[in-house]
């Protein structure tokens, strides 16, 4: 599997991203161009991680990877537009995120996703990303079986992006109200944990990759969805927010981990998500793959250099790694090595 990841998956992801960088460089509006290029440069690892799911697609792995890279690029681009722009208009965020729902609907007509903001001239960049996703799904053998689940997960994701980017004083009330509207169908959790579960695209990538094979059973789709939403997706985003606490505090950004009453409660709840995710994925087809992702998520995030700068997070990370066991430590050490190699490559490529 490691051979496939480093010899096939990562190069394929970088190849697709290179194409999107070229398109982004031709965006006429300077602000949209800047945000598109920054979102790829700063979040390449999102696409690298997402592309791992293409290993579930068999002979159609490259098509699955093409979808994953395009869809994650939309997600990262829109996140930058919402996070780093002057707009705090929920109608603007809703319009932008229509693209993520259209991308999951082959044949859906495009729209002016920028209609509620000043910057609009992107040279067709966002629509090209949408069309790429639609093209893959139009030829996905089991698309019809997964369509409703894709839209459900994307609906949660888009709602979250709208609520979390409004003016600061309105964010928490909106998120709490949103959670209350879904509370009865969720396992017992807090509003900020529900928000974390909604903020991941892993379930979508998993379903699309599995659907590249014909005859995907509805029962399996239900099991995949149940494993990924809420547990795997919740673990994913809680780990992401855990390491970003200092950065988000400085930037005034919402961080779901900051709402835990204590470090012990945070440790216990993250561990609970880890245990539930491990339990759910163990009964899926290809359990080794899904377990690798589950064990790898804490390792990947805790190997980030940002952890060293935050004493509380550093102390907590050791406890999480211990609870994760040997496989998590194994992935953690390899992630540290990989980050070091990438850092050295970037240093060597910088002009003297």
RODO-2510 file (C-alpha; in nm, 4 decimals, decimal comma):
residues 352
     n   res          X          Y          Z
     1     x     0,0000     0,0000     0,0000
     2     x     0,2836     0,2396     0,0840
     3     x     0,4332     0,1668    -0,2587
     4     x     0,1016     0,2558    -0,4277
     5     x     0,0668     0,5736    -0,2233
     6     x     0,4101     0,7192    -0,2977
     7     x     0,4542     0,5840    -0,6508
     8     x     0,1011     0,6273    -0,7835
     9     x    -0,1432     0,8197    -0,5656
    10     x     0,0715     1,1196    -0,4633
    11     x     0,2166     1,1752    -0,8140
    12     x    -0,1338     1,1524    -0,9635
    13     x    -0,2651     1,4061    -0,7131
    14     x     0,0202     1,6446    -0,7911
    15     x    -0,0366     1,5962    -1,1648
    16     x    -0,4028     1,6938    -1,1405
    17     x    -0,3180     1,9857    -0,9100
    18     x    -0,0598     2,1155    -1,1561
    19     x    -0,3362     2,1437    -1,4156
    20     x    -0,5553     2,3418    -1,1746
    21     x    -0,2651     2,5706    -1,0848
    22     x    -0,2248     2,6568    -1,4535
    23     x    -0,5948     2,7390    -1,4790
    24     x    -0,5825     2,9441    -1,1584
    25     x    -0,2909     3,1465    -1,2927
    26     x    -0,5174     3,2660    -1,5750
    27     x    -0,7999     3,3923    -1,3509
    28     x    -0,8591     3,7552    -1,4551
    29     x    -0,9628     3,8962    -1,1161
    30     x    -0,6484     3,9453    -0,9042
    31     x    -0,8183     3,8646    -0,5711
    32     x    -0,9848     3,5474    -0,6969
    33     x    -0,6562     3,4464    -0,8619
    34     x    -0,4651     3,5052    -0,5390
    35     x    -0,7085     3,3037    -0,3283
    36     x    -0,7195     3,0165    -0,5802
    37     x    -0,3412     2,9873    -0,5926
    38     x    -0,3024     3,0271    -0,2153
    39     x    -0,5632     2,7599    -0,1458
    40     x    -0,3715     2,5065    -0,3550
    41     x    -0,0269     2,6026    -0,2264
    42     x    -0,1275     2,5956     0,1412
    43     x    -0,3590     2,2937     0,1315
    44     x    -0,1955     2,0472    -0,1064
    45     x    -0,1916     1,7900     0,1737
    46     x    -0,5745     1,7912     0,1730
    47     x    -0,5689     1,6637    -0,1831
    48     x    -0,2880     1,4179    -0,1104
    49     x    -0,4852     1,2706     0,1792
    50     x    -0,8147     1,2645    -0,0074
    51     x    -0,6555     1,0946    -0,3067
    52     x    -0,5782     0,7904    -0,0904
    53     x    -0,9429     0,6942    -0,1332
    54     x    -0,8841     0,6367    -0,5030
    55     x    -0,7189     0,3084    -0,3980
    56     x    -1,0727     0,1774    -0,3345
    57     x    -1,1723     0,2371    -0,6979
    58     x    -0,9832    -0,0506    -0,8588
    59     x    -0,9246    -0,0038    -1,2295
    60     x    -1,0936     0,3374    -1,2206
    61     x    -0,8583     0,4764    -0,9561
    62     x    -0,7416     0,7648    -1,1760
    63     x    -1,0997     0,8745    -1,2423
    64     x    -1,1726     0,8669    -0,8694
    65     x    -0,8572     1,0714    -0,8072
    66     x    -0,9609     1,3216    -1,0750
    67     x    -1,2915     1,3751    -0,8934
    68     x    -1,1305     1,3933    -0,5484
    69     x    -0,8708     1,6531    -0,6498
    70     x    -1,1282     1,8710    -0,8268
    71     x    -1,3823     1,8500    -0,5440
    72     x    -1,1263     1,9149    -0,2701
    73     x    -0,9892     2,2063    -0,4711
    74     x    -1,3387     2,3577    -0,4793
    75     x    -1,3664     2,3102    -0,1031
    76     x    -1,0298     2,4681    -0,0272
    77     x    -1,0850     2,7579    -0,2707
    78     x    -1,4265     2,8432    -0,1274
    79     x    -1,2915     2,8144     0,2273
    80     x    -1,0322     3,0771     0,1393
    81     x    -1,2926     3,3010    -0,0225
    82     x    -1,5120     3,2818     0,2874
    83     x    -1,2309     3,3001     0,5438
    84     x    -1,0069     3,5639     0,3886
    85     x    -1,2463     3,7980     0,2079
    86     x    -1,4271     4,1048     0,3349
    87     x    -1,7695     3,9449     0,2849
    88     x    -1,9685     3,8140     0,5806
    89     x    -2,2917     3,7793     0,3836
    90     x    -2,4526     3,4342     0,4296
    91     x    -2,6256     3,4667     0,0905
    92     x    -2,2811     3,5057    -0,0681
    93     x    -2,1515     3,1937     0,1087
    94     x    -2,4657     3,0005     0,0107
    95     x    -2,4269     3,1015    -0,3551
    96     x    -2,0596     3,0035    -0,3623
    97     x    -2,1335     2,6624    -0,2133
    98     x    -2,4039     2,5853    -0,4682
    99     x    -2,1043     2,4794    -0,6762
   100     x    -2,0348     2,1889    -0,4392
   101     x    -2,3901     2,0586    -0,4798
   102     x    -2,3876     2,1096    -0,8576
   103     x    -2,0551     1,9237    -0,8746
   104     x    -2,2334     1,6162    -0,7368
   105     x    -2,5147     1,6386    -0,9935
   106     x    -2,4219     1,5374    -1,3495
   107     x    -2,6075     1,7538    -1,6002
   108     x    -2,6877     2,0314    -1,3529
   109     x    -2,6522     2,3706    -1,5234
   110     x    -2,3887     2,6027    -1,3898
   111     x    -2,4653     2,9305    -1,2171
   112     x    -2,2951     3,2578    -1,1364
   113     x    -2,1634     3,1429    -0,8016
   114     x    -2,0099     3,4880    -0,7394
   115     x    -2,3385     3,6745    -0,7879
   116     x    -2,3434     3,8178    -0,4358
   117     x    -1,9883     3,9505    -0,4265
   118     x    -1,7872     4,2157    -0,6067
   119     x    -1,5167     3,9855    -0,7470
   120     x    -1,6658     3,7709    -1,0242
   121     x    -1,4241     3,7295    -1,3159
   122     x    -1,2629     3,3897    -1,2594
   123     x    -1,2290     3,2934    -1,6264
   124     x    -1,4483     2,9873    -1,5756
   125     x    -1,2189     2,8375    -1,3090
   126     x    -1,4866     2,7323    -1,0594
   127     x    -1,7240     2,6080    -1,3291
   128     x    -1,4410     2,3993    -1,4813
   129     x    -1,3895     2,2336    -1,1430
   130     x    -1,7637     2,1640    -1,1187
   131     x    -1,7767     2,0219    -1,4714
   132     x    -1,4808     1,7921    -1,3995
   133     x    -1,6614     1,6418    -1,1007
   134     x    -1,9829     1,6057    -1,2995
   135     x    -1,7985     1,4316    -1,5822
   136     x    -1,6490     1,1706    -1,3491
   137     x    -1,9824     1,1057    -1,1771
   138     x    -2,1671     1,0800    -1,5091
   139     x    -1,9501     0,7749    -1,5867
   140     x    -1,9460     0,6315    -1,2336
   141     x    -2,1121     0,2856    -1,2466
   142     x    -2,2947     0,3074    -0,9119
   143     x    -2,3570     0,6832    -0,9021
   144     x    -2,7342     0,6416    -0,8840
   145     x    -2,7015     0,4364    -0,5679
   146     x    -2,4832     0,6873    -0,3833
   147     x    -2,6373     1,0121    -0,5123
   148     x    -2,8692     1,0791    -0,2187
   149     x    -2,5949     1,0082     0,0378
   150     x    -2,3530     1,2368    -0,1465
   151     x    -2,6027     1,5210    -0,1393
   152     x    -2,6814     1,4612     0,2274
   153     x    -2,3148     1,4848     0,3286
   154     x    -2,2534     1,7830     0,1005
   155     x    -2,5624     1,9518     0,2425
   156     x    -2,4209     1,9303     0,5939
   157     x    -2,0870     2,0615     0,4707
   158     x    -2,2363     2,3589     0,2841
   159     x    -2,4644     2,4532     0,5749
   160     x    -2,1637     2,4547     0,8070
   161     x    -1,9628     2,6817     0,5768
   162     x    -2,2477     2,9321     0,5679
   163     x    -2,3023     2,9385     0,9444
   164     x    -1,9379     2,9470     1,0504
   165     x    -1,8386     3,2420     0,8291
   166     x    -2,1054     3,4945     0,9255
   167     x    -2,0126     3,7812     1,1644
   168     x    -1,8515     3,6475     1,4820
   169     x    -2,1403     3,7345     1,7120
   170     x    -2,3863     3,5370     1,4973
   171     x    -2,1818     3,2187     1,4442
   172     x    -2,2487     3,0247     1,7624
   173     x    -2,6232     3,1032     1,7813
   174     x    -2,6665     2,9948     1,4191
   175     x    -2,4633     2,6760     1,4694
   176     x    -2,6541     2,5854     1,7842
   177     x    -2,9885     2,6372     1,6111
   178     x    -2,8691     2,4297     1,3135
   179     x    -2,7592     2,1499     1,5463
   180     x    -3,0961     2,1480     1,7226
   181     x    -3,2681     2,0859     1,3875
   182     x    -3,0638     1,7643     1,3458
   183     x    -3,0148     1,6588     1,7068
   184     x    -3,2745     1,3794     1,7105
   185     x    -3,1048     1,1856     1,4285
   186     x    -2,7535     1,2088     1,5744
   187     x    -2,5765     1,0143     1,8508
   188     x    -2,5370     1,2153     2,1696
   189     x    -2,2864     1,4939     2,1114
   190     x    -2,2409     1,8696     2,1449
   191     x    -2,3236     2,1313     1,8822
   192     x    -1,9535     2,1909     1,8137
   193     x    -1,8857     1,8194     1,7667
   194     x    -2,1759     1,7980     1,5209
   195     x    -2,0257     2,0934     1,3351
   196     x    -1,6918     1,9118     1,3208
   197     x    -1,8579     1,6008     1,1772
   198     x    -2,0131     1,8121     0,9011
   199     x    -1,6853     1,9756     0,8038
   200     x    -1,5110     1,6839     0,6333
   201     x    -1,5256     1,5583     0,2729
   202     x    -1,3893     1,2093     0,3525
   203     x    -1,7286     1,0391     0,3345
   204     x    -1,7908     1,1802    -0,0126
   205     x    -1,4513     1,0622    -0,1350
   206     x    -1,5075     0,7164     0,0098
   207     x    -1,8499     0,6768    -0,1529
   208     x    -1,7373     0,8053    -0,4939
   209     x    -1,4356     0,5748    -0,4953
   210     x    -1,6390     0,2679    -0,3944
   211     x    -1,9043     0,3561    -0,6551
   212     x    -1,6506     0,3209    -0,9370
   213     x    -1,7436    -0,0472    -0,9241
   214     x    -2,0801    -0,1630    -1,0526
   215     x    -2,3474    -0,3103    -0,8276
   216     x    -2,2665    -0,1312    -0,5036
   217     x    -2,5257    -0,2532    -0,2526
   218     x    -2,7432    -0,0093    -0,0590
   219     x    -2,6625    -0,1878     0,2655
   220     x    -2,2915    -0,1235     0,2141
   221     x    -2,3567     0,2429     0,1354
   222     x    -2,5485     0,2739     0,4613
   223     x    -2,2619     0,1136     0,6542
   224     x    -2,0030     0,3372     0,4873
   225     x    -2,2083     0,6458     0,5607
   226     x    -2,2615     0,5419     0,9236
   227     x    -1,8899     0,4862     0,9756
   228     x    -1,7834     0,8122     0,8150
   229     x    -2,0632     1,0372     0,9361
   230     x    -2,0290     1,1112     1,2177
   231     x    -1,7278     0,9178     1,3453
   232     x    -1,4468     0,9293     1,0889
   233     x    -1,5370     1,2781     0,9738
   234     x    -1,5664     1,4001     1,3318
   235     x    -1,2249     1,2566     1,4187
   236     x    -1,0789     1,4180     1,1063
   237     x    -1,1976     1,7703     1,1814
   238     x    -1,1410     1,7570     1,5568
   239     x    -0,7772     1,6689     1,4894
   240     x    -0,7543     1,9521     1,2387
   241     x    -0,8958     2,2037     1,4865
   242     x    -0,6831     2,0684     1,7708
   243     x    -0,3568     2,1666     1,6014
   244     x    -0,4970     2,4980     1,4692
   245     x    -0,5994     2,6398     1,8075
   246     x    -0,3194     2,8969     1,8356
   247     x    -0,3513     3,0014     1,4722
   248     x    -0,7294     3,0405     1,4951
   249     x    -0,7047     3,2352     1,8202
   250     x    -0,4686     3,4863     1,6598
   251     x    -0,6839     3,5128     1,3472
   252     x    -1,0135     3,5354     1,5348
   253     x    -1,1424     3,2227     1,3581
   254     x    -1,3927     2,9787     1,5046
   255     x    -1,2298     2,6704     1,6567
   256     x    -1,4525     2,3879     1,7765
   257     x    -1,1927     2,2454     2,0162
   258     x    -1,1942     2,5696     2,2152
   259     x    -1,5450     2,4890     2,3442
   260     x    -1,4417     2,1854     2,5478
   261     x    -1,4544     2,2581     2,9201
   262     x    -1,1102     2,1100     2,9872
   263     x    -0,8164     1,9388     2,8196
   264     x    -0,9233     1,6135     2,9821
   265     x    -1,2709     1,6394     2,8315
   266     x    -1,1168     1,7130     2,4911
   267     x    -0,8890     1,4096     2,5206
   268     x    -1,1757     1,1846     2,6274
   269     x    -1,4052     1,2991     2,3453
   270     x    -1,1416     1,2790     2,0717
   271     x    -1,0527     0,9326     2,2027
   272     x    -1,4217     0,8395     2,1934
   273     x    -1,4506     0,9454     1,8285
   274     x    -1,1346     0,7485     1,7547
   275     x    -1,2717     0,4353     1,9221
   276     x    -1,6118     0,4621     1,7527
   277     x    -1,4542     0,5173     1,4125
   278     x    -1,2212     0,2198     1,4657
   279     x    -1,5147     0,0015     1,5637
   280     x    -1,7336     0,1043     1,2682
   281     x    -1,4678     0,0659     0,9968
   282     x    -1,3525    -0,2742     1,1236
   283     x    -1,6628    -0,4396     0,9734
   284     x    -1,6391    -0,2691     0,6318
   285     x    -1,4938    -0,4300     0,3193
   286     x    -1,1215    -0,3483     0,2957
   287     x    -1,1034    -0,2983     0,6738
   288     x    -0,7259    -0,2626     0,6593
   289     x    -0,7554     0,0434     0,4382
   290     x    -1,0153     0,2185     0,6516
   291     x    -0,8272     0,1312     0,9711
   292     x    -0,5122     0,2783     0,8161
   293     x    -0,6993     0,6054     0,7582
   294     x    -0,8415     0,6011     1,1102
   295     x    -0,5031     0,5348     1,2711
   296     x    -0,3311     0,7764     1,0344
   297     x    -0,5495     1,0825     1,0940
   298     x    -0,4133     1,1610     1,4429
   299     x    -0,0607     1,0860     1,3227
   300     x    -0,0782     1,3191     1,0236
   301     x    -0,2147     1,6130     1,2180
   302     x     0,0001     1,5660     1,5279
   303     x     0,3163     1,5578     1,3164
   304     x     0,2461     1,9169     1,2064
   305     x     0,5132     2,1634     1,3148
   306     x     0,2380     2,3778     1,4683
   307     x     0,2094     2,1229     1,7503
   308     x     0,5589     2,2018     1,8806
   309     x     0,4676     2,5678     1,9290
   310     x     0,1692     2,4889     2,1537
   311     x     0,2626     2,3322     2,4866
   312     x    -0,0919     2,2266     2,5770
   313     x    -0,1439     2,0654     2,2364
   314     x     0,1989     1,9028     2,2535
   315     x     0,1192     1,7453     2,5899
   316     x    -0,2219     1,6323     2,4681
   317     x    -0,0757     1,4877     2,1483
   318     x     0,1404     1,2432     2,3437
   319     x    -0,1680     1,1101     2,5227
   320     x    -0,3613     1,0754     2,1954
   321     x    -0,0698     0,8918     2,0330
   322     x    -0,0492     0,6524     2,3274
   323     x    -0,4203     0,5772     2,2986
   324     x    -0,3842     0,5243     1,9240
   325     x    -0,1389     0,2399     1,9723
   326     x     0,1462     0,1074     1,7599
   327     x    -0,0036     0,1855     1,4176
   328     x    -0,0651     0,5493     1,5079
   329     x     0,2928     0,5842     1,6351
   330     x     0,4178     0,4176     1,3154
   331     x     0,2276     0,6638     1,0943
   332     x     0,3297     0,9528     1,3178
   333     x     0,7015     0,8814     1,2796
   334     x     0,6664     0,8374     0,9029
   335     x     0,4653     1,1600     0,8797
   336     x     0,7394     1,3453     1,0653
   337     x     0,9962     1,2086     0,8219
   338     x     0,7796     1,2968     0,5199
   339     x     0,7257     1,6537     0,6435
   340     x     1,1000     1,6908     0,7010
   341     x     1,1813     1,5709     0,3492
   342     x     0,9237     1,8060     0,1966
   343     x     1,0625     2,0947     0,4027
   344     x     1,4153     2,0182     0,2811
   345     x     1,2966     2,0020    -0,0819
   346     x     1,1219     2,3386    -0,0500
   347     x     1,4364     2,4910     0,1042
   348     x     1,6520     2,3609    -0,1790
   349     x     1,4112     2,4975    -0,4413
   350     x     1,4122     2,8491    -0,2982
   351     x     1,6245     3,0953    -0,4984
   352     x     1,9528     3,1985    -0,3382
***
